[in-house]
Amino acid sequence: MPKPATPKLTWSAEQTSYGLFLQHETLLQGNSAAWFEWLATHTSFSFQGKHGSLHLQKETRPRGKEGYWYARAAADLSPPDKHV
């Protein structure tokens, strides 16, 4: 069974801001109230920047109700070790 597509936060030159895309379809703009609402209900997404890409994953820890976001380079298969 194929993995579901991962939403990707990418720069949109057309809209001169970051946008969240899923298979080339704009889900929402990155600097909006909807963005923060989306983050609260999701646990992972990818980021495509000028100098590379990251995969971000939200993990719960005993000392945090909201959880913590961790990032790793998209090509890196080791466990996430950077707290965002």
Secondary structure, 3 states (H helix, E strand, C coil): CCCCCCCEEEEECCCCEEEEEECCEEEEECCCHHHHHHHHHCCEEEEEECCEEEEEEEEEECCEEEEEEEEEECCCCCCCCEEC
